[in-house]
Amino acid sequence: MRIDLDLTKHCVETEIKRVYHRALASYFKAGADKTQLERIVALTRQALERLDFGFLRSQYPPLAGHSDVPVVLAWRDDEERPEILIDGSAIPRAEKEPPARK
């Protein structure tokens, strides 16, 4: 699954939140493709929970927003983790660090 992100007016985190909320709102409308919307919700939720957006914005300028570089949020079929592609190239993992155990 691939979701094109529009980062011309805001950052990657805001855009993923917008896609997530649009999918949730559409889910309850008559005639909605619930299977597709469930996949969108699952992918965006995973991205919001797992990705370190502060790091991503600081390391990859297009993700900070106000950019017309093509950015895609994807869910690889062989892995259950979101990935971000900038201009067709996947960036290295940028997941949040798990909390330290005491």
N, C-alpha and C positions, 0 to 999 in steps of 0.2 A: 504494500500500500504506500502511496506517495501523496503528499499534500503540498501543493505549491503555496508558499507564504509570501504575502505582500508586505515588504518592509519599507515601503516608500514613505510612510508616515509615522511609524513607531518601531520599537525593537522586537526582537524575536519572541521574547517572553509574552509581551502584550498580544502579538499576533496569534500565538498558540492559544492563549486564553480566549481570544475572540472566536477562533475556529471551534474551540471546545464548547463555548456557550451557544454559538449558532447551531451546532449539531444537536445539543441538548434541546434547544427550543424547537428545532425541526422534527425531532423524534416523536413528539406528541401531536403533530399535525396529521390530518387524514391523508392517506396515500403515501406516507413517508416510507422510504426504503430503510426500514429499521435495521436490517443486517449491515448495510453500508454505514449507517450512522453509528451503530454500535462499535464498529471498527475504528471510526474516526474518534469517537469518545475515548476508546481504550488507548489509542496511540497518543492522543493529546494529553490524556491524564498521566500516562507513563512519562511523557516528556516533562510535564510540569512537576511531577514528583521526583524525578531522577536527575534531571540535567542541572548543572551549575551555571545559571544564566549570567551571573556576575562575571565569572571566568570567561564564558563564551563571548560576551560583549566586549570584554577588555582585550581578548586575544584575536578576535575576528571582526574587524570594523564593519563589514556589511550587516552583522547581526545586531549592531547597536542601533540600526534604523536609518531612515533617510537615505536609503540606497536602492538602486534599481537592479542590483546584481541578483540573478535568480537564486533563490533559496528554497530548499525542499525539506520537509520533515518526512522521513520514511521509516517504515518498519520492515526490516529485512525478514524474509520468510524463514530463514534458517536460525534467527535469533529473536528472542523476545525482548528486544531493547530498541529504543528509538535512536535514529541517527539523523544527523543534519548534513545536507549536501549544499555546498556553496559553489555555484557555477558548475555543477555537475560532479564535483569532487567531494567525497566524504571526508569529514574532519575527524580527527582522533577522538576517542571517547572523552566526554567532559561531564561525567556523572558526579554528583555530590559525594563527598566522602562520608562513609557511615560514621555515626557518632562514636567517639572513643569509649571503650569499656573501662569502667573503674574497678 
